[in-house]
Amino acid sequence: MIDKTGYLHIKNYFDPKELSNQADKTIKSCQEINWKYIKVYHNIFIYKFINIFAINFPFNNKLNPDLYNEFIKINFKNLILKNTTWKNFEISQVELQHNEKYNYQSAWHRDSRIANLENIVIIVYLRDEKGFKLVPKNIEQQMIDKYPFFKEKNYKHGYTNLLKQFYHQFDAKAGDIVIFDAGLLHQGNSKGKRTHFFVRCIKSEVDNIDNSLKPDALLENLELESAKNNLDLNQNYYLFNSRIKSLVNLILYFSPILKIFKYIIDYKNKKIHFHYSIFQK
């Protein structure tokens, strides 16, 4: 059961081998067909590839008809009903989140404005990852007392250098699952390659998965769903200008001059400066 911390780390919950294999095929297919339903947060140059942050609608048959069948072998129903007070739930969002080989670190953020266990996130790990940080619910008020601006339930709070006493850092292995209340403050973090599923579940009257997430969802419906969620699908990361920008990002990844300057003048060490760089902690 999810306890007073608001999260649960279940180790070795499933065998990741085949699901990971199908996820890799999906990522490759996404690159080969220029699947436009993607998120790219920091496009660092990779030959013939884009440094994708997340693939939206990853189960669609246009990408890989076998991924969904492997995914549903994970017994989410028993997992969720056993660890919450829910009777039924809906899977409202699934992203196959991936970074090819470069460090990644997000801003501190919440995925919901309220932490009441009616909206949860499940991370399904397909490879070993260390670094994801979360402020447990039972110490959130102490954290807010120290950092009052975190009281506002904004989506993003920047790169505040939070004291270690205020967050839990996960060391997850392939086959692990982490469940947490979507309203809790957290920060994505990985050094090098990462691959996992991000799954959003909401309390519901009946069990369901959003139609846009099903393998047979029509592309025109994905267009409508993307517009509703403000996804910018007009980016073409393979264009010459985008590739030049990615080369600049590559140089700055290894020589983050501006970040070094900001780090030097931040003598009170209030911020995290070296995200998206070789020096990321």
C-alpha positions as CSV (number, residue, x, y, z in Angstrom):
1,M,0.0,0.0,0.0
2,I,1.2,3.5,-0.8
3,D,2.0,4.9,2.6
4,K,2.5,8.3,4.1
5,T,5.4,9.0,1.8
6,G,3.1,9.0,-1.2
7,Y,5.3,6.6,-3.2
8,L,6.1,2.9,-3.5
9,H,9.2,1.3,-5.1
10,I,8.5,-2.3,-6.1
11,K,11.6,-4.2,-7.0
12,N,11.9,-6.9,-9.6
13,Y,8.2,-6.8,-10.4
14,F,8.4,-8.2,-13.9
15,D,10.8,-9.7,-16.4
16,P,11.9,-6.8,-18.6
17,K,13.7,-8.8,-21.3
18,E,11.0,-9.0,-24.1
19,L,9.2,-5.7,-23.2
20,S,12.6,-4.0,-23.4
21,N,13.3,-5.7,-26.7
22,Q,10.0,-4.5,-28.2
23,A,10.6,-1.0,-26.8
24,D,13.9,-0.8,-28.5
25,K,12.2,-1.8,-31.8
26,T,9.6,0.9,-31.3
27,I,12.3,3.6,-30.7
28,K,14.1,2.5,-33.9
29,S,10.9,2.5,-35.9
30,C,10.0,5.9,-34.5
31,Q,13.3,7.3,-35.9
32,E,13.0,5.4,-39.2
33,I,9.5,6.6,-40.1
34,N,10.0,10.1,-38.6
35,W,7.1,9.6,-36.1
36,K,6.0,13.1,-35.3
37,Y,4.3,12.4,-32.0
38,I,7.4,12.9,-30.0
39,K,8.8,15.2,-27.3
40,V,12.4,16.5,-27.7
41,Y,13.6,18.6,-24.8
42,H,17.3,19.0,-25.6
43,N,18.3,17.9,-29.1
44,I,21.9,16.9,-28.9
45,F,23.4,15.7,-32.2
46,I,23.2,11.9,-32.9
47,Y,24.0,10.7,-36.4
48,K,20.7,9.7,-38.2
49,F,18.9,9.8,-34.8
50,I,17.1,12.5,-32.7
51,N,17.7,12.7,-29.0
52,I,14.0,11.9,-28.2
53,F,12.7,12.5,-24.7
54,A,9.4,10.7,-25.2
55,I,7.4,8.9,-27.8
56,N,3.7,9.6,-27.5
57,F,1.1,6.9,-28.5
58,P,3.9,4.3,-28.5
59,F,1.5,1.3,-28.9
60,N,0.2,2.5,-32.3
61,N,0.4,-0.2,-34.9
62,K,2.2,2.2,-37.2
63,L,5.2,1.9,-34.9
64,N,5.2,-1.6,-33.5
65,P,2.2,-3.9,-33.3
66,D,3.9,-6.1,-30.7
67,L,4.7,-3.5,-28.0
68,Y,1.2,-3.3,-26.6
69,N,0.8,-7.1,-26.1
70,E,4.0,-7.2,-24.1
71,F,3.0,-4.1,-22.1
72,I,-0.4,-5.5,-20.9
73,K,1.3,-8.6,-19.6
74,I,2.3,-6.5,-16.6
75,N,-0.5,-6.9,-14.1
76,F,-1.4,-3.3,-13.5
77,K,-4.8,-3.9,-12.2
78,N,-3.7,-6.0,-9.2
79,L,-0.7,-3.7,-8.7
80,I,-2.9,-0.6,-8.5
81,L,-5.9,-2.0,-6.6
82,K,-3.6,-3.6,-4.1
83,N,-1.7,-0.4,-3.3
84,T,-4.5,2.1,-3.4
85,T,-8.1,2.3,-2.2
86,W,-9.3,2.5,-5.8
87,K,-12.0,0.2,-7.2
88,N,-11.3,1.0,-10.9
89,F,-9.0,3.2,-12.9
90,E,-8.3,4.6,-16.3
91,I,-4.9,4.7,-18.0
92,S,-5.0,8.2,-19.4
93,Q,-1.4,8.7,-20.6
94,V,1.5,6.5,-21.7
95,E,4.8,7.7,-22.9
96,L,7.8,5.7,-23.8
97,Q,10.5,7.9,-22.3
98,H,14.0,7.6,-23.7
99,N,17.3,9.4,-24.0
100,E,19.8,7.9,-26.4
101,K,23.0,8.5,-24.5
102,Y,23.3,12.0,-23.0
103,N,22.6,13.0,-19.4
104,Y,19.1,14.3,-18.6
105,Q,17.7,16.3,-15.7
106,S,14.3,18.0,-15.6
107,A,13.2,21.0,-13.5
108,W,11.4,20.3,-10.3
109,H,7.7,19.9,-11.1
110,R,4.4,18.3,-10.2
111,D,2.2,16.4,-12.6
112,S,-0.9,17.4,-10.7
113,R,-1.9,20.3,-8.6
114,I,-3.3,18.2,-5.8
115,A,-1.7,15.2,-4.0
116,N,-4.7,13.2,-3.0
117,L,-4.0,9.8,-4.6
118,E,-6.6,10.2,-7.2
119,N,-4.0,10.7,-9.9
120,I,-0.9,8.5,-9.9
121,V,2.2,8.0,-12.0
122,I,3.8,4.6,-12.7
123,I,7.3,4.4,-14.0
124,V,8.0,1.0,-15.6
125,Y,11.8,0.6,-15.8
126,L,13.2,-1.2,-18.8
127,R,16.9,-0.5,-17.9
128,D,18.9,0.3,-14.8
129,E,18.5,4.0,-13.9
130,K,19.6,6.0,-10.9
131,G,18.8,9.6,-10.1
132,F,15.1,10.2,-10.1
133,K,14.2,12.5,-7.1
134,L,10.9,12.9,-5.3
135,V,9.9,14.9,-2.2
136,P,7.9,12.5,0.0
137,K,4.5,13.6,1.1
138,N,5.3,13.3,4.8
139,I,8.2,15.8,4.7
140,E,6.7,18.2,2.0
141,Q,5.7,20.8,4.6
142,Q,9.2,20.9,6.1
143,M,10.5,21.4,2.6
144,I,8.1,24.2,1.9
145,D,9.0,25.9,5.2
146,K,12.6,26.0,3.9
147,Y,11.6,26.9,0.3
148,P,8.3,28.8,0.6
149,F,8.0,29.3,-3.2
150,F,7.3,25.6,-3.6
151,K,4.0,26.1,-1.9
152,E,2.6,27.3,-5.2
153,K,1.4,24.2,-7.1
154,N,3.0,25.3,-10.4
155,Y,4.0,22.8,-13.0
156,K,7.7,23.8,-13.0
157,H,9.9,25.3,-10.3
158,G,13.2,25.4,-12.0
159,Y,16.5,24.0,-10.9
160,T,16.6,24.7,-7.2
161,N,19.4,22.9,-5.4
162,L,17.2,21.2,-2.8
163,L,19.0,19.9,0.3
164,K,19.3,16.1,0.3
165,Q,17.2,15.8,3.5
166,F,14.1,16.8,1.6
167,Y,14.0,14.3,-1.2
168,H,14.4,10.6,-1.9
169,Q,16.6,9.5,-4.8
170,F,15.7,6.2,-6.5
171,D,18.2,3.6,-7.6
172,A,16.0,1.4,-9.9
173,K,16.8,-1.7,-11.9
174,A,15.2,-3.0,-15.1
175,G,12.0,-4.8,-14.0
176,D,11.3,-2.4,-11.2
177,I,8.2,-0.2,-10.9
178,V,7.8,3.1,-9.0
179,I,4.3,4.4,-8.2
180,F,3.9,7.9,-6.8
181,D,1.2,10.5,-6.3
182,A,1.2,12.8,-9.3
183,G,0.9,15.9,-7.1
184,L,4.2,15.3,-5.4
185,L,7.2,17.4,-6.3
186,H,9.8,15.5,-8.3
187,Q,12.7,15.8,-10.8
188,G,13.7,13.4,-13.6
189,N,17.4,12.6,-13.6
190,S,19.5,10.1,-15.4
191,K,23.2,9.8,-16.4
192,G,23.5,8.4,-19.9
193,K,20.9,6.3,-21.7
194,R,17.5,5.7,-20.1
195,T,14.3,3.9,-21.2
196,H,11.1,3.5,-19.3
197,F,7.4,3.9,-19.6
198,F,5.7,6.8,-17.9
199,V,2.1,5.8,-17.2
200,R,-0.6,8.2,-15.8
201,C,-3.6,6.6,-14.1
202,I,-6.7,8.3,-12.7
203,K,-9.4,7.0,-10.4
204,S,-12.4,6.0,-12.4
205,E,-15.8,4.4,-12.3
206,V,-14.7,1.6,-14.8
207,D,-11.4,0.2,-15.9
208,N,-10.3,1.6,-19.2
209,I,-7.4,2.8,-21.4
210,D,-7.8,5.9,-23.4
211,N,-8.8,5.2,-27.0
212,S,-5.9,7.2,-28.4
213,L,-3.4,4.8,-26.7
214,K,-4.8,1.7,-28.3
215,P,-2.8,0.1,-31.2
216,D,-5.6,0.7,-33.7
217,A,-6.1,4.4,-33.0
218,L,-6.4,6.4,-36.2
219,L,-3.8,9.0,-37.0
220,E,-6.4,11.7,-37.4
221,N,-7.5,11.1,-33.8
222,L,-3.9,11.3,-32.6
223,E,-3.8,14.7,-34.3
224,L,-6.8,15.9,-32.3
225,E,-5.5,14.4,-29.1
226,S,-2.1,16.1,-29.6
227,A,-3.7,19.5,-30.3
228,K,-5.7,19.1,-27.1
229,N,-2.5,18.5,-25.1
230,N,-0.6,21.4,-26.9
231,L,1.9,19.1,-28.5
232,D,3.9,21.0,-31.2
233,L,4.0,18.6,-34.1
234,N,5.3,21.1,-36.7
235,Q,8.9,20.6,-35.6
236,N,11.1,18.7,-38.1
237,Y,14.3,17.9,-36.2
238,Y,15.9,16.4,-39.3
239,L,16.0,19.7,-41.1
240,F,19.4,21.3,-41.7
241,N,18.9,24.2,-39.3
242,S,17.8,21.8,-36.5
243,R,20.8,19.6,-37.1
244,I,23.1,22.6,-36.9
245,K,21.5,23.6,-33.6
246,S,21.9,20.0,-32.3
247,L,25.7,20.3,-33.1
248,V,25.8,23.5,-31.0
249,N,24.1,21.7,-28.2
250,L,26.6,18.9,-28.5
251,I,29.5,21.4,-28.1
252,L,27.8,23.0,-25.1
253,Y,27.2,19.6,-23.6
254,F,30.9,19.0,-23.2
255,S,31.9,22.7,-22.8
256,P,29.0,24.4,-20.9
257,I,30.5,27.9,-20.8
258,L,27.4,29.7,-19.7
259,K,26.6,27.1,-17.0
260,I,30.1,27.4,-15.6
261,F,29.8,31.2,-15.4
262,K,26.4,30.9,-13.6
263,Y,27.8,28.3,-11.2
264,I,30.7,30.6,-10.3
265,I,28.5,33.6,-9.5
266,D,26.0,31.4,-7.5
267,Y,28.2,31.6,-4.4
268,K,25.4,30.4,-2.2
269,N,24.8,27.3,-4.3
270,K,21.1,27.9,-4.7
271,K,20.7,26.4,-8.1
272,I,21.6,23.3,-10.0
273,H,23.5,24.5,-13.1
274,F,25.0,21.5,-14.9
275,H,21.8,19.7,-16.2
276,Y,22.1,18.6,-19.8
277,S,25.9,18.5,-19.6
278,I,28.8,16.1,-19.1
279,F,29.2,17.6,-15.5
280,Q,25.6,16.7,-14.4
281,K,25.6,15.2,-11.0
